[in-house]
Each structure stands twice: as C-alpha cells, then as structure tokens.
C-alpha cells in the first residue's frame, strides 16, 4: 500500500490474532476431553516415553523423562539431596458426572547438591493426597531404575513424610522410623540406620512455630525469645544437648516468677533463661515470615502419633513443672504454659526436624532445606506460564512441563560435561626452565656469491635429538 491508501481488509485486529493463537494451541490437544487427550499424548511422540501411568478416578498422572533418569543416576554419585514438595493452583479440576473433581496438586522431586545445580527428576499430578498415593508414585519411580537417595527433605506434611519413609526405607510407617532413629540416638539398641535420612525443611519448621496460636498477639520479645530458643534446639546435634534445651524452655514457660529466692540464690527459671540467652547469643538465626511457593495439601501436624520421643519429651515437661514451682522476686514476662502442648507435639518428631541424627547419618548440613523444589515451583508459575492464566488443562500442562524439563536437562548435561572437562584438564606449570642444546651447522658447499649459506638446526634434550625444528619453537628457545 502507498501512503494515503485505505487500510487493507486482510490486516487482522487483536481479537482475531488472539483467536488464531487459541486455535493454534488447540491443535496440540488431541481431544476435548483432557483425560483422553492426555492418553493420546502418552502414546505419541515426543512424550511417549515420559508419561508413565494415568488414573481416572481419583485422577493421577506419573511422568518423568529418560533424560531425567539419566541425569539423576549421574548426580547420584555425588550424594545429592532429594527435595519433595507439592503445590496447587496449576491445573483445572476435572468435570465429573456428579460435579467437579477435587483439587489436583503437582508433586515434584528435585535433586540438589553442593557442587551441582538443582534439577527436577520426578513429577506427579494427583487428586489424592494421602500416604498410599504418594508412596505408589515414588515406588514406581524406584521400580523404573532410580536408586534410593541418601537424604530426602520435605515440609511438615505427614503424608509426604510417611510416603518418603515407606518408599525409601524398610519401615512400614513414620512412627516406626522415628522410634528406631530415637533408640539408635539413645544407644538403647545397636540397630542399623535406615538407608535414607528423612528430614524436615528448616524454613517450614520455623514458619510453623511462628504461627502457633499461643504465640499470636504476644509481645515481640516473648515470641522472639521462644522461637529463637526452639531454633537452637533445631540445630542441636546431641540428644543430651537437646534435653538441656527442652528442660530450659519448659521451665521458663511454666515459671510465673524469676530472679532470686528468699536466700538470694537464683531460682531455676532465672538460670534457664540466662542459659537460653547465652545459647541464642552464640549464633544468630534469621526468622522470616515470607510465604513459601509450595502449597502443602495438609495443615502440618494436624495428627497425633504416639512415639517413644513423645513420652521422653513428656517426662522432661513433668520434671520442669516441679522445678517451676520456686518463687522469685519478680514476675516472669515469658510465662507461657499454653506452649507446652505445642512443644510436646512437635517433640514427637524430634529426629526429623532437629540435627540429632546428622552425625549418625554423616550428613553434610546441620539443617535441611527444600528451597530447590520451592524455586522450581516458582520457575513454573512465574516463568513457564508467565503469560498464561493458571490453572490450565492437565493435558496442556503436562505437555508444556515436559518440554520445559527437556530443556533443563540439556542445560544440566552441558554443565556436567563442562565440570568434568574442568576437573580433568591439567594445566602446565608456568615458568618451567628446561636446559636444551641448539647446534648450528653451516653447509659451505651451498655458499656462492648469489646465495646465502644454509643452516641445519638440531635440538638436543636429554638423550633425544631432533633435526627438524619448528621456527616458532626455535625462536622460543633462542629468546
């Protein structure tokens, strides 16, 4: 068109372009029914080897690629950590004859280590959020060729923790795993350590403590004191040290007064508070109320399990109750008896969220972190689907997610190769002095008036003599 001509009728507007984009995306879907479309993806390239199992009611989909399995086996040699978590608000609910399905969560396992970047290795979409469903997914992954990780980290979801125990250890449930770890730490039985160290993420643990009802609407000094005291308990690597911290925390919480008695001697609450403040002052523990990206399907410790650790913590609380009866010369601002049931319930899982088992399992880190899987969820929501409104259909999500994972695996493989090359490359030492002998022989028969004499060079190094010398090499030695 020339300047001043009317606009051609074939130029599309934004609504037309948006509709064309939608039709183009719909061509990638095999059927209007998301379950049938997902089944078609399973038996067609390029995702035929990645989608493993599909369930209708309740819905689930297990998927991982062969490149993920290959990267996991290569990373397994460096003893990395498997972080498992779940998040929601990604895929739409399914239409059923009697209504809509339940919430569908994305479960994902991410491997992370000290020398390599974190990579996703196994995924599942599931409408069921119990121990059996998660265990079946992890066992199918192990049956496909993956080996049991040395360490597994999750939040305080009892369903995920129980599934990690059932899938990666010989114990039938979480209670037996905790009891055996506690008995081994006490030295009551020789027993063999489980093949996998199941741990709780430190950020989720601190966040859960900060949200206890007994700490709400309390003065910042009171809340900060108890949270930081329990944080010191979280880092204790000895059962005796954990016992001392538990006794000190419970005595302070159960004592109405502090200071000195009638004779001028400090009462137990005064001694325990000084002990806790000294422990807190040794190392600063950051406390943040930031939201994590993962959305756990359960509300943390909403169930009670009777473990040997719970009885041990209950006995410590009863001892502290008798010591807290002493009268001091001033009121205790940290008097908080309603925190005792929360501490007793949290203490039932002591081997999971503290570091008392770290020396026995020879773990490299005192505290456990699942930040890798949280970052992966953020990449999916804020990166992969940044220009789309979530939730979307399950078939479209699985197809896009697998393509996204395949790109990550290629980058991870390239990084692994570069790391291997850097590790195997041997650099020659600089400023090496080598004694060589250079001989110059003049061939007089070639000397004429119009021709310069020719020189034959020979280089002697040790017992070897080379008659052919590169001119750059000769200039190097001549210099």
Secondary structure, DSSP 8 states (H G I E B T S, - for coil): --TT----TT---HHHHHHHHHHHHHHT-S-SSHHHHHHHHHTSTTSTTTEEEEEETTEEEEE--HHHHHHHHHHGGGT-EEEEEEE-SSB---EETTEE----EEEEEEEE-SSS--EEEEEEEES--SHHHHHHHHHHHHHTT----SEEEE-S-HHHHHHHHHHHSS-SSHHHHHHHHHHHHHTS------SSEEEEBHHHHHHHHHT-GGGTT--HHHHHHHHHHHHHHHT--SHHHHHHHHHHHHHHHH-SEESB-TTS-B-HHHHHHHHHHHHHHHS---------S---SS-SS-S----HHHHHHHHHHHHHHHHTT---SEE-TT--GGGHHHHHHHHTTHHHHSSTTHHHHT-S-SSB--HHHHHHHHIIIIIITTTS-S-B-HHHHHHHHHHHHHHHHHHHHHHHHHHHHHHH-----SS-----EEEEEEEGGG-BTTB--EEEEEEEETTEEES---HHHHHHHH-
